[in-house]
Every structure is written in structure tokens, then in C-alpha cells.
Amino acid sequence: MTQPSPPRHAVVIGGSLSGLLAAAVLAEYTTVTVIDADPLPEGPAPRRGLPQARHTHLLWSGGARAIERILPGITDDWTAAGAIRRSLPTDLVTKTAQGWIPRVGEKQFNISCSRDLLDSVIRARVTGLKGISTLQRSRVRALEGTAARVTGVLVDTPEEEGRLLTADLVIDASGRGSRARTWLQALGVTGIRQAEVDSGLVYATRIFEAPAGAHEMGFPIVNVQSDPRVPVPGRTATIVPIENGQWQATLSGTRGGQPTGDPDRFIPFAKDIRDPIVGELLEGKKPLTDVAVTQGTANRRIYFEKAELPDGFIAVGDSVATFNPLYGQGMTVAAQGLLALRALIRQKGLAHPGFGREAQRAIAPLVSTAWELATSQDILYPGATGMKPRAGTGALNAYVNRLMTGATTDEALTAALFKVLTMSSAPTHWLQPSVVWHVLRASDRGALTAPPLTAAERAVAGLGPAGPAAAVATNQVETTAPAAPAAPVGTDPADPVGPADPVGQVR
């Protein structure tokens, strides 16, 4: 029997994070052309097609490990460029719906920097790989092929409209604005379902100059979350220290409580939420930018895995699902999905009949995990639209609420919380017997009642001395034993995809 020949050329639509990572995965097996509507900057600079880059982006440890597996050494490249690797929850002051989380030793980590810096480091690595070329300032007009097989794309380039670019495989990584459903329908593909949950979230970001000494001391991320259990609009405020001695401050509000672009209302908004600490920290700090506002933040999912897709086509990243950006899931889901794609390539080969459909099914469980976490919270806010919680969700939410309450006082539950929130483990981790035992004993007795900033951090930020409750909270940080050395990125035992890259494996 004649074996199908391996692909000779692949096209990736979109040159952002998911598109670049897809190109890196494919470059081991075929030549790749990355098509993007914008010019790709040489360094960390804004891109017109990525307006959300102005806002806070946190790459969780689950995503960082996945990208490290695709581009070994990338974490060192990020930190060399100015990004900050932060221990969680050690370097985090956060008030969840259930209360302040204690700053105990490292359980997970994140990468903190501007999205422009994060992408620029990946872009430099990927565009330098053999076999990868870019087609910039170019827009895909349509897919070429039939309902059975995609054979290329029609592209409008600066030199030519309707140019046919043939390909054995087309990957759509064009993001939230993807036109993949329209393109596939034009080929005769039907039955591609879409779901949406929209809390009406608007978020606003402004960059401030960090106070002297804050960067050198490793000033923590500070975050006040909303409480979806209370029937009022959910409002949040966050400060993320990033490169160049800057603080990136992001506010958000769901329908009925959204922030605006008015600079005079930025700090008052941050003070007028469940705790005023973010507004107090920003008071008197020098703003370096105007206020950037973004709407259109609905959770949206396209169920490609349930449709009869043609061979030669795969959708990845935000083209498959977009999430409320406050949860920071998008980049991690994209990276883990591409790791699952690589595992399938190694297992079956790109030329395997039906490969695209199998790849879509391999990506789907990772998307489902993030989708359930995001939408189960967002649908609770007043005025939220979309699918309602499934039967039994109330009991599950009650269990998670108890777990998160326990995480304010029990280090074992703090660790369990961050394993899942950083997408280093699936939510099923919360149902392990050892975790259930701690949940059954959960209590908020002895929980922190003030932001756990240390005396030194308060002084650098220009805040007055802490009151008695805050003093207890900060003492917890200052007397915590040093965290154990972090395992090398990509070898952490909580890595969702093990050394053999089993398809879609999540522990």
C-alpha cells in the first residue's frame, strides 16, 4: 500500500504567540510560511492587530513550561530581556473572593512582563529557525480546496491580490477575529457550533513609573479580585511590576461596573472596590501612558472538534476559544494545545489521514478545562449572557468555594489552588483524596485581614506603617522559610505534559 507523502509546505495564519509556536512545532517536519496582516516588529513594539497587548498579561507556569518544551531556553531569554520570573504565591499579594492568600513558599510561578516583550522574544527565536519564512502586511482572503481537503490559501499581499499559496497543511492562528468558520463554510463544511458567555467585562490599563527601589527589591504583584457570589458587578484592580521599572495597572468591571478611559477616574476606581490597596499604591505615582480601554472580552468557543473538518486544516489558540482576559488562560491554553499537536505529530505523522481532525480533538480537552473555569464564574455576574450553568454546577461551586476558603489558611490547599489556576494540573486535581481531606477540614479561622505587604514593601511604596492586622500579615512573609530551589522549567513534576508528550495528558 502506498504511504502518503509527508507535507512539503505548511501555512500558519497569524504571527502572534500561538502562530509563532505553531510554526516552531511544524518546522521540525516541513517548511513553514507565517502570514500576518501587520508588519512584525524587530523588538518589543506594539502591533495593530493585537490591541489587547496594552493590558496586563501573565504567563502562568503551566504555559511557561509548555513553551519551554517547544523553545528550550526561552525562559532565560525572557528574563535576559527584562521579564521577571515570580514565585507564586510568595511574590503575590492577592485577595480572592474568599480572602487574602498567604505568601507561603513557592508552589508555582509566572512570567511578568509586557506582552510586547514576551512576544518579541518568541518572535526572534522562531523567525531564526531554519525553514520558516514570513509574509507580512498580507491578509488571507479564503481557504483553497474542498470540504474534504484544504490545499492552500488565497492571500492579498502588498504586491498581489488573490495570490494562491499552496500548502499541505493550513493552521489558523489568527486569533479572536478569526474567519475560519466563514472560510470553511465557503468550502461546504457545515455543523461548526459556537458558544459564548459574556459578562460585559471592560478593562482599562495605565502604566506608571514604579517608586525607587521597588524593582530592586522584587515588589510583588498586587491584585484585588471580585466576588461572583455577590449579585453586584464584578470589579478588580491589579498592579504587575514589569520591565524597565514600570508598574502596569489594570482595572476591570463587568456589565454595570465598567471602568472608563478618564484618567481622573482611574485611581478612584481602584480605591472603590473590595479593598483599596491598589489605588493606595498608585496614589502619587507618575503615569507614563494614557488609559487604554478594551471591550469585547466575551468567552467564545468554536467546537471544531465536533465538526467534519477537511484534511489539511487545524485551528489553534484564540481561533478555537477566547477567554475573559482576567483569568490569564489564553496564552497557556494555546501553548499546551501546540504541545499536544507536537505529540500527535510524533505519534502519527503529519501525513496521517484525518490528522487535522485528530489534532483538533487532542486540543479540545485543554480548551474545555479553561472554558469551564472561566465561564462558570462569568455567568454568575449580573447581566451576563450565554449558556447557563449545567445541572450539578452548584454543588461543584460550593466545593470549590470551600477549597478556596481553606486556601487562605491551609498551605496544602494554597498549593492545590495554584496548581490548577496556573494550569499546571487539571481541576480533577482538586478531587484527589489528599486534597478532599483538607477541603473537609477547611476554615478561614486565622485568615489574613489585611494585604500581606511587608514593612519594607510598604515603605518603598510610600504607604504608612501597617496596622496591627497588617503587621500580622506581613510577619508571615518575613518569617517564611526560603522556598526550595525551583525545578528546571519543563521538568517540574506538575508539568501537564510529560517527557514523552502524551497527547493532551493533564494530571
C-alpha positions in Angstrom: 0.0 0.0 0.0 1.4 3.4 -0.9 2.1 5.6 2.1 1.0 9.3 1.9 3.9 11.6 1.3 4.9 13.9 4.1 3.9 17.6 3.8 6.3 19.8 1.9 4.8 23.1 3.0 2.6 24.5 5.8 1.0 27.8 6.1 0.3 29.4 9.5 -2.2 32.3 9.5 -1.3 34.8 12.2 2.1 35.8 13.6 1.3 36.2 17.3 2.2 33.9 20.1 0.1 30.9 19.0 1.1 31.2 15.3 4.8 31.5 16.1 4.7 28.5 18.4 2.8 26.5 15.7 5.5 27.4 13.2 8.2 26.3 15.6 6.4 22.9 16.1 5.9 22.4 12.3 9.4 23.5 11.4 10.8 20.2 12.6 8.9 18.5 9.8 8.3 20.9 6.9 8.9 24.4 5.6 6.5 27.0 7.0 5.2 30.3 5.9 3.7 32.6 8.6 1.2 35.1 7.2 0.3 38.2 9.2 -1.7 41.3 8.3 0.8 43.6 10.2 4.5 44.2 9.9 6.3 42.1 12.5 8.4 44.4 14.7 12.1 43.6 15.3 11.8 44.2 19.0 9.2 44.8 21.7 6.9 47.1 19.9 3.0 47.3 19.6 1.2 45.6 16.8 -2.0 46.9 15.4 -3.6 43.5 15.2 -3.0 42.9 19.0 -4.6 45.9 20.7 -5.0 43.9 23.9 -1.2 43.8 24.3 -1.5 47.1 26.2 -3.1 45.3 29.1 -1.7 43.0 31.8 -0.6 39.6 30.5 0.6 36.9 32.9 2.1 33.7 31.6 1.3 31.0 34.2 3.8 28.2 34.9 1.7 25.7 33.0 2.1 27.8 29.9 5.7 28.7 30.5 6.7 25.0 30.8 4.9 24.2 27.6 6.6 27.0 25.7 10.0 25.9 27.2 9.4 22.4 25.8 8.9 23.9 22.3 11.6 26.5 22.6 14.2 25.3 25.1 15.9 28.2 27.0 13.1 30.7 26.3 12.6 31.5 30.0 16.3 32.6 30.2 15.7 34.7 27.1 12.7 36.4 28.6 14.5 37.2 31.9 17.6 38.4 29.9 15.3 40.8 28.1 13.8 42.2 31.3 10.9 39.8 32.2 10.5 38.8 35.8 10.0 35.2 37.0 7.8 35.4 40.0 7.2 32.8 42.6 3.6 32.1 43.5 2.2 32.9 45.9 5.4 34.3 47.5 5.6 37.2 45.1 1.8 37.8 45.0 -0.5 39.9 47.2 -3.9 38.8 46.2 -7.4 39.0 47.6 -9.7 36.3 46.2 -13.4 36.2 46.7 -12.7 34.2 49.8 -9.9 36.4 51.3 -6.2 37.2 51.3 -3.9 34.4 50.2 -0.9 33.9 52.5 2.5 34.4 50.8 4.0 31.0 51.6 6.9 29.3 49.8 6.8 28.8 46.0 4.1 26.5 44.7 4.1 27.7 41.1 5.4 30.7 39.2 4.6 33.2 36.4 6.4 35.3 33.9 5.7 39.0 34.3 6.4 41.5 31.5 4.6 43.4 28.8 3.0 41.4 26.1 5.2 43.2 23.6 8.4 41.9 25.3 7.0 38.4 25.7 6.1 38.1 22.0 9.3 39.8 20.7 11.5 37.2 22.4 9.4 34.3 20.9 9.4 36.0 17.5 13.2 36.4 17.5 13.6 32.7 18.3 11.1 31.4 15.8 11.9 33.6 12.8 15.5 32.5 13.2 14.6 28.8 12.8 15.5 27.1 9.6 12.6 26.6 7.1 10.4 29.4 8.5 9.6 32.5 6.4 7.1 35.3 6.9 4.6 37.0 4.6 3.8 40.3 6.3 1.3 43.0 5.5 -0.8 40.3 3.9 -4.4 39.1 4.6 -5.8 35.7 3.9 -9.0 36.1 1.8 -10.1 32.4 1.7 -9.1 28.8 2.0 -8.4 26.9 -1.2 -9.7 23.4 -1.5 -12.9 21.4 -0.9 -14.9 20.2 2.1 -12.7 17.1 2.0 -9.2 18.7 1.9 -7.7 22.2 2.2 -4.9 22.7 -0.3 -3.8 26.3 0.4 -4.9 29.9 0.9 -5.8 32.9 -1.2 -3.8 35.9 0.1 -3.8 39.6 -0.6 -0.2 40.8 -0.4 1.1 44.3 -0.9 2.3 43.2 -4.4 -0.6 41.0 -5.5 -4.3 40.4 -4.7 -5.7 36.9 -4.6 -2.3 35.2 -4.7 -2.6 31.4 -4.4 -0.3 29.9 -1.8 -0.5 26.1 -1.9 0.0 24.2 1.3 -0.3 20.6 2.5 -1.4 22.0 5.9 -3.0 25.3 7.0 -3.1 26.3 10.6 -5.4 29.1 11.6 -3.8 31.1 14.5 -5.4 34.4 13.6 -7.0 34.9 17.0 -10.2 36.4 18.3 -11.1 37.8 14.9 -10.6 34.5 13.1 -12.8 34.0 10.0 -12.2 30.2 9.9 -15.9 29.4 10.2 -16.7 31.6 7.2 -13.9 30.2 5.2 -14.8 26.6 6.0 -18.5 27.2 5.3 -17.5 28.6 1.8 -15.9 25.1 1.2 -19.1 23.4 2.1 -18.2 22.4 5.7 -21.3 22.6 8.0 -22.1 21.9 11.6 -19.5 24.1 13.3 -21.1 25.2 16.6 -20.1 28.2 18.6 -20.8 29.1 22.3 -20.4 32.4 24.1 -20.6 33.6 27.7 -20.3 37.4 28.1 -20.1 39.2 31.4 -19.8 42.6 29.7 -16.3 43.0 31.0 -14.4 46.1 30.1 -10.8 46.6 31.2 -8.6 49.6 31.4 -4.8 49.8 31.8 -2.3 52.5 32.6 1.4 52.2 33.1 3.1 54.1 36.0 6.7 54.7 37.0 7.5 52.4 39.9 8.8 54.0 43.0 12.6 54.0 43.5 13.8 50.7 44.9 10.7 48.7 44.1 12.2 46.8 41.2 15.4 46.0 43.0 13.5 44.6 46.0 11.2 42.4 43.8 8.0 44.3 44.6 5.1 41.8 44.4 2.1 41.6 42.1 -0.9 43.1 43.9 -4.4 42.1 42.9 -7.9 42.5 44.3 -10.4 40.2 42.7 -14.2 40.4 42.6 -16.6 38.1 44.3 -19.0 36.5 41.8 -21.1 35.1 44.7 -22.4 38.7 45.4 -25.0 39.9 42.9 -23.2 43.1 42.0 -21.0 44.0 39.1 -17.5 42.4 39.5 -14.7 44.9 39.7 -11.0 44.2 40.0 -7.7 46.1 40.2 -4.2 44.7 39.6 -0.6 46.0 39.6 2.0 44.0 37.8 5.6 45.2 38.0 7.1 44.7 34.5 10.4 45.6 32.7 12.1 49.0 32.8 11.0 49.8 36.4 7.3 50.2 35.5 4.0 49.2 37.1 1.3 48.0 34.7 -2.0 48.7 36.4 -5.2 47.1 35.1 -8.8 47.7 36.2 -11.8 45.8 35.1 -15.5 45.8 35.6 -18.4 43.6 34.4 -21.7 45.0 33.0 -22.9 47.9 35.1 -19.5 48.5 36.8 -17.0 49.1 33.9 -14.0 51.4 34.1 -13.6 54.2 31.6 -10.8 55.9 29.8 -11.0 59.0 32.1 -7.5 59.3 33.7 -9.1 61.3 36.6 -11.3 58.3 37.5 -8.6 55.6 37.3 -7.2 55.7 40.8 -10.6 56.4 42.4 -12.0 53.3 40.7 -9.1 51.3 42.1 -9.9 52.5 45.6 -13.6 51.9 45.4 -13.5 48.1 45.2 -13.4 45.3 47.8 -10.0 46.6 49.1 -8.4 50.0 48.2 -4.8 48.8 48.3 -4.2 49.1 44.5 -5.5 52.6 44.5 -3.4 53.5 47.5 -0.3 52.1 45.9 -0.9 54.1 42.7 -1.5 57.4 44.6 1.1 59.9 43.7 2.9 57.7 41.2 3.8 59.2 37.8 1.7 58.0 34.9 3.7 57.1 31.8 0.8 56.4 29.4 -2.8 57.3 28.8 -5.5 54.9 29.8 -6.1 52.1 27.3 -9.6 50.6 27.3 -10.7 47.4 25.7 -14.2 46.0 25.3 -15.4 42.8 23.5 -14.0 40.4 26.1 -16.6 37.6 25.9 -15.6 34.0 26.3 -16.2 32.4 22.9 -15.6 28.9 21.8 -15.9 27.2 18.4 -16.3 23.4 18.6 -14.1 22.5 15.6 -13.5 19.1 17.2 -17.2 18.2 16.7 -17.4 19.1 13.0 -16.3 17.0 10.0 -13.3 19.2 9.1 -11.4 18.8 5.9 -7.9 17.3 5.9 -5.2 19.8 5.9 -6.7 22.3 8.3 -6.2 22.9 12.1 -7.3 25.8 14.3 -5.3 26.7 17.4 -5.1 29.3 20.1 -7.7 32.1 20.2 -9.1 30.9 16.9 -10.6 28.0 18.8 -11.5 29.8 22.1 -11.1 33.1 23.7 -11.5 33.7 27.4 -12.1 36.5 29.8 -8.6 38.0 29.8 -8.6 38.5 33.6 -8.0 34.7 34.1 -4.8 34.8 32.0 -5.6 31.5 30.3 -5.3 32.3 26.6 -1.5 32.0 26.2 -1.2 28.9 28.3 -4.1 27.1 26.6 -2.5 27.9 23.2 0.9 26.7 24.2 -0.4 23.5 25.8 -2.5 22.8 22.8 0.5 23.1 20.5 2.4 20.7 22.7 -0.4 18.3 22.3 -0.2 18.9 18.5 3.5 18.1 18.6 2.8 14.9 20.5 0.3 13.8 17.8 2.8 14.6 15.0 5.4 12.4 16.7 2.9 9.6 17.2 1.2 9.5 13.8 3.0 11.9 11.4 1.6 14.9 9.6 0.6 12.9 6.6 -1.7 10.5 8.5 -5.2 10.5 7.0 -7.6 12.5 9.2 -4.6 14.1 11.1 -6.3 17.5 11.4 -9.4 16.2 12.9 -7.4 14.1 15.4 -5.3 17.2 16.3 -8.5 19.2 16.9 -9.7 16.5 19.3 -6.4 16.4 21.1 -6.5 20.2 21.7 -10.2 20.2 22.8 -9.7 18.8 26.4 -7.2 21.6 27.2 -9.7 24.2 25.9 -12.5 22.6 27.9 -10.6 22.9 31.2 -10.1 26.7 30.8 -13.6 27.1 29.4 -15.3 25.6 32.4 -13.1 27.6 34.8 -13.8 30.9 33.1 -17.5 30.6 32.1 -18.6 29.0 35.4 -17.6 32.3 37.1 -18.5 34.8 34.5 -22.1 33.6 34.1 -22.7 34.5 37.7 -22.3 38.3 37.2 -25.4 40.5 36.8 -26.4 40.9 33.2 -24.1 38.1 31.9 -25.4 36.4 28.8 -24.8 33.0 27.3 -25.2 29.4 28.3 -26.4 28.8 31.9 -24.6 26.5 34.4 -25.2 22.8 33.9 -27.1 20.7 36.5 -24.8 19.9 39.4 -22.7 23.0 39.0 -24.0 24.4 42.3 -22.6 21.5 44.3 -19.2 21.8 42.5 -19.1 25.6 43.0 -19.8 25.0 46.7 -16.9 22.6 46.9 -14.5 25.0 45.1 -15.6 27.8 47.4 -14.7 25.7 50.4 -11.4 24.8 48.9 -10.6 28.5 48.2 -11.7 29.4 51.7 -9.3 26.8 53.0 -6.5 28.2 50.8 -6.5 31.4 52.9 -5.2 29.4 55.9 -4.1 25.9 54.8 -0.8 25.7 52.8 -1.8 22.4 51.3 -4.9 24.0 49.8 -2.9 27.0 48.7 -0.7 24.7 46.7 -3.7 22.9 45.3 -5.3 26.2 44.3 -2.3 27.4 42.4 -1.7 24.1 40.7 -5.0 24.5 38.9 -5.1 28.3 38.5 -1.7 28.2 36.8 -2.9 25.3 34.6 -0.2 23.1 35.8 -2.8 20.5 36.7 -6.4 19.8 35.6 -9.3 20.7 38.0 -9.6 17.0 38.7 -6.5 17.5 41.0 -8.9 19.1 43.4 -10.8 15.8 43.7 -7.7 13.8 44.8 -8.3 12.2 48.2 -5.5 14.2 49.9 -7.0 17.4 48.7 -10.5 16.4 49.6 -9.4 15.6 53.1 -8.0 19.2 53.5 -11.2 20.7 52.0 -13.4 18.9 54.5 -11.3 20.5 57.3 -11.2 23.9 55.6 -11.8 27.0 57.7 -11.0 30.7 57.5 -10.1 30.9 61.1 -6.9 32.8 61.4 -7.1 34.2 57.9 -5.3 37.4 57.0 -7.4 40.5 57.4 -5.1 43.0 55.5 -2.9 43.0 52.5 0.2 40.9 53.3 2.8 43.5 52.2 6.0 43.6 54.2 7.1 46.7 56.1 9.8 47.2 53.6 7.4 47.0 50.7 5.0 49.4 52.3 7.9 51.8 52.9 9.1 51.7 49.3 5.6 52.2 48.0 5.2 55.3 50.2 2.5 53.8 52.4 2.3 54.5 56.1 3.0 51.8 58.8 0.7 48.8 58.8 -2.0 48.5 61.4 -2.0 45.5 63.8 -3.8 43.2 61.4 -1.4 44.1 58.6 1.6 43.6 60.9 0.5 40.0 61.5 0.1 39.5 57.8 3.5 40.9 56.8 5.2 39.0 59.6 4.0 35.8 57.8 6.0 36.8 54.7 9.1 37.8 56.6 9.3 34.7 58.7 8.6 32.2 55.9 11.5 29.9 55.3 13.2 30.4 51.9 11.5 28.5 49.1 13.2 25.4 47.9 15.1 25.8 44.6 12.7 25.7 41.7 12.9 22.6 39.4 14.2 23.4 36.0 11.4 24.7 33.7 9.8 21.9 31.8 10.8 19.2 34.3 8.5 20.2 37.2 6.6 17.2 38.4 3.4 19.2 37.9 4.2 19.7 34.1 0.9 18.9 32.4 2.7 17.1 29.5 5.3 14.6 30.5 8.7 13.8 28.8 7.0 11.6 26.2 4.5 14.3 25.3 1.4 12.1 25.7 -1.4 13.6 23.7 -3.5 16.0 25.8 -2.3 14.5 29.1 -3.2 16.6 32.1 -2.7 15.5 35.6 
